[in-house]
Amino acid sequence: MDFVRRVSELRKKMQAEGLHAIVYGTGANFQYLTGLPVPWRRLEEPREPSDFLVVSEAHEPLVILSRASSHLATGAPFPQVICDSPSEAVKMIRRHIRGNRVGLSRQSYAYLADLIKQAVPEAECREAEHLGEDLRMIKNPQEVKLLRKAADLVGMTLRELVPHIRPGVRQGDLRRMIADIGKSLGADDVSFPPGALFVKSGTPPTEDPFVYPEAEGLVPGTSVAFDFGFIVEGYCSDFGRSFYCGPSPRDFKKAYRALHTALIDLVNGIRPNETRIGDLFGMLEAVMDSLGYGDRLRARHTDRTLGHLIGLDVHELPWIRPDAHILVRPGMVMALEPKVWLPGEYYLRVEDIVLITDTGAEFLTEFDRELFELPV
């Protein structure tokens, strides 16, 4: 990965926004710009990071690492220093920053702003996470290769899991199996806690579809919706499929096939540099309406979100919904996740990772789209 080029591009964005420096704490932008895998996932947005990247107009980028992360120092593409305390970090920041307009990470903004004020009392701080997010939006061939690997793992995992989706298995059992199978196949970790969600047909309708008791095993006449992903060398996958335990009512199977049909038609209809991200939900919705299942799209009744971009972070911006006005561009990688829900009867989801190419779009995730009913 060309980290020097990435920081050079970040500097251009800094200058365009009138910033004299950027300080990013632990997170996806830090990893994207340094290549250092300092732990940050599933930490509930760390509020007090102890590792920092400082990019200034006046100096070469500086990586400030805590003693706990010092073993990573040899892998840093830029000069690095080891600090044992926040006060030492303040001293290093003070030496490195010239000017007073400083951009900071979103997820640790308050803590970083306090550190910067200690280092540069006259500093004018503003949130600047979006500058790194903009850079991460377009993936290079190396990133796409890793995303393909992460995408391959979810299909392989589900193929091994299907024989275990039988009466008596519990939701928690399946979640644990997903994590174990994925790691046995080469995943570094799960990209988020796996989901295996049961909805028993014929139950009283509720506002929350997920009321199936955790302690109870699967019974015939129940839909099972999966949502899971893995991390490969820092890059994430996010994937979903649904099944029905036993013979399903014909309408249920038709709803699930409609979901696949609409997603395939959507992906085939994407035109890079012409289609807006904000148009994607409407394109899928139109097909679902033509098939008679538009009103069962769960997102139609909320914010019409269809998914998100994906990369180092499992949920990257922009969210795919009508208020996203930017164009679909080659190199974007998206997780598209439409869902249909009939309260008291089923909750069905499909989720695929899609790469935008120069001429269209292609699925990175693969799994049998016809498989729905599972034997009891």
C-alpha positions in Angstrom: 0.0 0.0 0.0 1.3 3.5 -0.9 1.0 5.3 2.4 3.1 8.2 1.3 0.7 8.9 -1.6 -2.3 8.5 0.7 -0.9 11.2 3.1 -0.1 13.4 0.2 -3.7 13.2 -0.9 -4.8 13.9 2.6 -2.6 17.1 2.6 -4.4 18.3 -0.5 -7.7 17.9 1.2 -6.4 19.7 4.3 -5.3 22.6 2.3 -8.6 22.8 0.5 -10.3 23.1 3.9 -7.8 25.5 5.3 -6.4 23.2 7.9 -2.8 23.5 9.1 -2.7 20.0 10.6 -4.6 16.7 11.1 -4.5 14.5 14.2 -6.1 11.1 13.9 -6.4 8.8 16.9 -6.9 5.1 16.7 -9.4 4.0 14.0 -9.8 3.2 10.4 -8.2 6.4 9.1 -5.2 5.8 11.3 -4.8 2.3 9.9 -5.4 3.4 6.3 -2.8 6.1 6.5 -0.1 4.2 8.5 -0.7 0.5 7.8 -0.4 -0.2 11.5 -3.0 -2.6 12.9 -3.4 -0.9 16.3 -6.5 -2.5 17.9 -9.6 -0.4 17.4 -12.5 -2.6 16.3 -15.4 -3.2 18.5 -14.1 -0.8 21.1 -17.3 1.3 21.1 -15.4 4.2 19.4 -12.4 4.6 21.7 -12.7 7.9 23.5 -9.1 8.1 24.8 -6.7 6.8 22.1 -3.1 6.6 23.0 -1.8 6.2 19.4 -1.8 9.1 17.0 -0.9 10.2 13.5 0.0 13.8 13.1 0.0 15.3 9.6 1.2 18.9 9.5 1.9 21.4 6.7 5.4 22.1 8.1 6.8 18.6 8.9 6.9 15.0 7.8 4.0 12.9 9.2 4.7 11.7 12.7 3.3 8.5 14.3 3.0 8.7 18.1 2.7 5.2 19.7 2.0 4.2 23.2 4.4 1.8 25.0 1.7 -0.9 24.4 1.9 -0.4 20.7 5.7 0.1 20.5 6.2 -3.4 18.9 4.5 -2.0 15.8 7.0 0.9 15.4 9.3 -0.8 12.9 6.4 -1.2 10.5 5.4 2.5 10.4 6.0 4.1 7.0 6.8 7.5 8.7 9.0 8.6 11.7 7.6 7.4 15.0 8.1 8.1 18.7 7.1 6.1 21.7 5.3 8.1 24.5 4.5 6.7 27.9 1.8 9.3 28.8 -0.6 11.8 27.3 1.7 14.6 28.6 4.5 13.2 26.5 2.2 13.1 23.5 1.3 16.7 24.1 5.0 17.7 23.9 5.5 15.9 20.6 2.3 17.4 19.1 3.5 20.9 20.2 6.8 20.4 18.4 5.1 19.1 15.3 2.2 21.4 14.6 2.6 24.9 13.0 -0.5 27.0 12.7 -3.7 26.8 14.7 -6.4 25.2 12.5 -6.4 21.5 13.4 -8.7 18.7 12.1 -9.4 15.7 14.4 -11.0 12.2 14.5 -14.7 12.1 14.9 -14.8 9.2 17.4 -12.4 10.7 19.9 -13.0 14.4 19.2 -13.4 15.7 22.7 -10.4 13.9 24.1 -8.2 15.0 21.1 -9.4 18.6 21.3 -8.3 18.7 24.9 -4.9 17.3 24.0 -4.5 19.8 21.2 -5.5 22.7 23.4 -2.8 21.7 25.8 -0.2 21.6 23.0 -1.5 24.6 21.1 -3.6 26.9 23.3 -4.8 29.0 20.4 -5.8 26.0 18.3 -9.1 26.1 16.4 -10.2 22.4 16.3 -12.8 20.9 14.0 -13.9 17.4 13.1 -12.1 16.1 10.0 -12.8 12.4 9.9 -14.5 12.9 6.5 -11.2 13.7 4.8 -9.8 10.2 5.5 -13.2 8.7 4.7 -13.2 10.4 1.3 -9.8 8.8 0.5 -11.0 5.4 1.6 -14.0 5.5 -0.6 -12.2 4.3 -3.7 -10.3 1.0 -3.3 -7.1 0.2 -5.2 -6.4 -3.2 -6.7 -4.6 -4.5 -3.5 -7.6 -3.5 -1.4 -10.0 -5.2 -3.8 -7.9 -8.4 -3.7 -8.2 -8.5 0.1 -11.9 -7.7 0.0 -12.4 -10.6 -2.5 -10.7 -12.9 0.0 -13.0 -11.7 2.8 -16.0 -12.1 0.5 -14.9 -15.7 -0.5 -14.8 -16.7 3.2 -18.5 -15.9 3.9 -19.7 -18.2 1.2 -17.4 -21.0 2.2 -18.5 -20.6 5.8 -22.2 -20.7 5.0 -21.8 -23.8 2.9 -20.2 -25.6 5.8 -22.9 -24.2 8.2 -26.0 -25.3 6.2 -25.9 -28.9 7.4 -26.1 -27.7 11.0 -29.2 -25.6 10.5 -31.6 -28.3 11.8 -34.4 -28.5 14.4 -33.0 -28.0 17.9 -30.1 -25.8 17.0 -30.2 -22.4 18.8 -29.4 -19.0 17.5 -26.3 -18.7 19.8 -25.1 -22.1 18.6 -25.1 -20.9 15.0 -23.4 -17.6 15.8 -20.6 -19.5 17.5 -20.3 -21.9 14.6 -20.0 -19.0 12.1 -17.0 -17.5 14.0 -15.3 -20.9 14.5 -15.7 -22.0 10.8 -14.6 -18.6 9.5 -11.4 -18.6 11.6 -10.7 -22.3 10.6 -10.9 -21.2 7.0 -8.4 -18.4 7.5 -10.3 -15.3 8.8 -8.4 -13.1 11.2 -11.6 -12.3 13.0 -15.3 -11.6 12.6 -15.9 -8.1 11.3 -18.9 -7.7 13.7 -20.8 -10.1 16.0 -22.5 -12.7 13.7 -26.3 -12.7 13.5 -28.5 -15.7 13.2 -32.1 -14.6 13.7 -35.2 -16.9 14.0 -38.8 -15.8 13.3 -41.5 -18.4 13.8 -44.4 -18.2 11.4 -47.8 -17.8 13.0 -46.6 -15.8 16.0 -48.3 -12.6 17.2 -47.1 -9.6 15.1 -44.7 -7.3 17.0 -42.8 -4.1 16.2 -39.6 -6.0 16.8 -39.1 -9.1 14.6 -36.5 -10.6 16.8 -38.4 -12.0 19.8 -37.6 -15.7 19.4 -36.2 -16.9 22.7 -32.4 -17.4 22.8 -32.8 -20.6 24.9 -35.2 -22.3 22.5 -34.0 -24.4 19.6 -35.1 -24.1 16.0 -38.5 -25.6 15.1 -40.0 -26.3 11.7 -41.9 -23.4 10.2 -39.3 -20.8 11.2 -37.3 -18.5 9.0 -33.6 -18.1 9.7 -31.7 -14.9 8.6 -27.9 -14.7 8.7 -25.8 -11.6 8.9 -22.0 -12.0 9.3 -18.6 -11.1 7.9 -14.9 -11.6 8.4 -11.7 -9.7 8.5 -8.8 -10.6 6.2 -5.6 -8.5 6.7 -7.7 -5.6 8.0 -10.4 -5.7 5.3 -14.0 -6.7 6.0 -16.9 -8.6 4.5 -20.6 -8.3 5.3 -23.0 -10.9 4.0 -26.5 -12.2 4.4 -28.8 -15.1 3.4 -32.0 -16.5 4.7 -33.6 -20.0 4.9 -36.8 -21.7 6.0 -36.8 -24.7 8.3 -39.0 -27.2 6.5 -41.5 -26.7 3.6 -42.4 -23.0 3.3 -45.6 -21.4 2.2 -45.4 -20.5 -1.5 -45.6 -16.8 -0.8 -42.6 -16.9 1.5 -40.4 -18.5 -1.2 -41.7 -16.0 -3.8 -40.8 -13.1 -1.5 -37.3 -14.4 -1.0 -36.8 -14.9 -4.8 -38.1 -11.4 -5.4 -35.4 -10.0 -3.1 -32.7 -11.8 -5.1 -34.2 -10.8 -8.5 -34.4 -7.2 -7.4 -30.8 -7.1 -6.2 -29.5 -8.8 -9.4 -31.4 -6.3 -11.5 -30.1 -3.4 -9.5 -26.5 -4.5 -9.8 -26.9 -5.1 -13.6 -28.4 -1.6 -13.9 -25.6 0.4 -12.2 -23.8 2.8 -14.5 -20.5 4.1 -13.1 -20.2 7.9 -13.1 -23.9 8.2 -14.0 -26.0 6.4 -11.4 -26.3 8.3 -8.0 -25.9 6.3 -4.8 -29.1 7.9 -3.8 -30.9 6.2 -6.7 -30.1 2.7 -5.7 -32.9 2.0 -3.2 -35.5 3.4 -5.7 -34.1 1.1 -8.4 -34.5 -2.0 -6.2 -37.8 -0.8 -4.9 -39.2 -0.5 -8.4 -38.4 -4.1 -9.2 -39.9 -5.2 -5.8 -43.1 -3.3 -6.6 -43.3 -5.0 -10.0 -43.1 -8.3 -8.3 -45.7 -7.4 -5.7 -43.4 -7.2 -2.6 -42.4 -3.6 -2.4 -44.6 -2.9 0.7 -42.7 -5.7 2.5 -39.3 -3.9 2.1 -38.5 -3.1 5.7 -36.5 0.0 4.7 -39.4 1.5 2.8 -41.1 2.2 6.1 -38.0 3.7 7.7 -35.1 5.7 6.1 -34.9 3.7 2.9 -31.3 2.6 3.6 -30.1 -0.2 1.3 -26.6 -0.6 2.7 -23.2 1.0 2.9 -19.7 1.1 1.6 -17.2 -1.4 3.1 -13.4 -1.7 3.4 -11.2 -1.4 6.5 -14.3 -0.5 8.4 -17.4 -2.7 7.9 -19.6 0.3 7.7 -18.0 3.0 5.6 -19.7 6.2 4.3 -21.8 7.1 2.6 -24.8 5.1 3.7 -26.7 4.0 0.6 -30.0 5.9 0.9 -31.8 8.6 -1.1 -30.0 11.5 0.6 -26.6 10.4 -0.8 -26.1 12.6 -3.8 -22.6 11.4 -5.0 -22.2 9.3 -8.1 -21.3 5.6 -8.1 -17.6 5.5 -9.0 -15.3 2.7 -10.1 -13.4 1.3 -7.2 -16.2 1.6 -4.7 -17.1 -1.5 -2.9 -20.7 -1.7 -1.4 -22.6 -4.0 0.9 -26.2 -4.1 -0.4 -28.6 -5.5 2.2 -32.3 -5.5 1.3 -34.8 -7.1 3.7 -38.4 -8.1 3.5 -40.5 -8.5 6.7 -44.0 -9.8 7.2 -44.7 -9.4 11.0 -45.4 -12.6 12.7 -44.5 -14.7 9.7 -40.9 -14.1 8.4 -37.9 -11.8 8.3 -35.8 -12.5 5.2 -32.5 -10.8 4.2 -30.1 -10.9 1.3 -26.7 -9.1 1.5 -24.0 -9.1 -1.1 -20.7 -7.3 -1.5 -20.5 -5.5 -4.9 -17.5 -4.0 -6.7 -18.1 -1.1 -9.0 -15.9 -1.5 -12.1 -15.2 0.8 -15.0 -18.1 -0.6 -17.0 -20.7 -1.7 -14.3 -20.7 -3.8 -11.2 -19.9 -7.3 -10.1 -20.8 -9.5 -7.1 -17.8 -10.4 -4.9 -19.9 -12.7 -2.7 -21.3 -15.9 -4.1 -23.8 -18.4 -2.7 -26.6 -20.5 -4.1 -29.6 -18.1 -4.6 -32.1 -21.0 -5.0 -31.4 -22.6 -1.7 -34.2 -21.6 0.8 -36.0 -24.6 2.3 -34.0 -26.8 4.6 -34.9 -30.4 5.5 -36.3 -31.1 9.0 
